[in-house]
Amino acid sequence: MENKLLLGLRFLDKKFSSPFDIEELKPHIELVLKLAEEKETFSAEEKVLLKKLLYKLERFEKFIDLQQKLFKSKFKFEGRL
């Protein structure tokens, strides 16, 4: 039987394709990252999938930050409230 880390990474690789999936998959992402912290060595497939997950998290974080800034600037009021 394959280990939980590899199964979790495969699941996230398949399901985590949009920044809008972060909230839905947050518990899975946290669990996979916790399992990765506990493991000392990784297989080649685990390394590739872990790198992809970290890349997606970084890329989507930038997208979400940009969307928040655009949203806030759209509703920015001039003067006093």
N, C-alpha and C positions, 0 to 999 in steps of 0.2 A: 504494500500500500504506500502510496506517495505521501509525502509529508504535508502538513497543513499550510506551511508557508508557500510551497509551490502551487498548491491548489488555490490558495487565496490570490496569489499573483496572477495566475491564469484567469481567474474569475474577473479580477479588476482590469486586466488587459482587454478582456472581451467586452465588459460592460461600461468601463470608464472612458468615454469618448468625447465628452462635452463638459465645459465648466459648470453647466447646470446640473450635472450628475453628482456634484460634490456633496450636497446636503444628504441626498439619498444614500450615497455610498460611504459617508463619513465613518460609521462604525466599522465597516469592513477595512477601510484604509487604515484606521487606527490599529486594528487588530493585526493586520499584515505588518505594519511598521514595528509593532511591539514584538512580533515573532522574529522579525529580521534583526532587531537589536539583541535578542537572546541567542541567536545563532552565531557561531564562530566562523564557519566556512560555508561557502555557497557553491552550488553546482553552476555550470556554465549557463543553463537556462534560467536559474534564479537570478544570476547576475544581470542578464539581459533584461528580464522582466522588471527587476527592481530599478534598474536605470531608467527604463521607460516610464515607470510609475513616478519616480522622482522628477523626471523631465516634465511629465504632464502636470504634476502639482505645481511646479515652478511656473510653467507657461500659463496655466489657468489662473494662478494667483495674480499674475500681471494683467490678464484680461479682466478679472473681477475688479481689481483696483482701478483700472481705466474706466470701466463701466460706472463705478461709484462716483468717480470724479466728474464724468460727463453728466451723470444724473444730477449731482449736486449743483453743478454750474448751470444747468438748465433751469433750476428753480431758485437761483440766487437772486435775492432782492437787493436793490440799491437803497441806501439810506437807512433810517431807523425803522424798527418794527414796533 
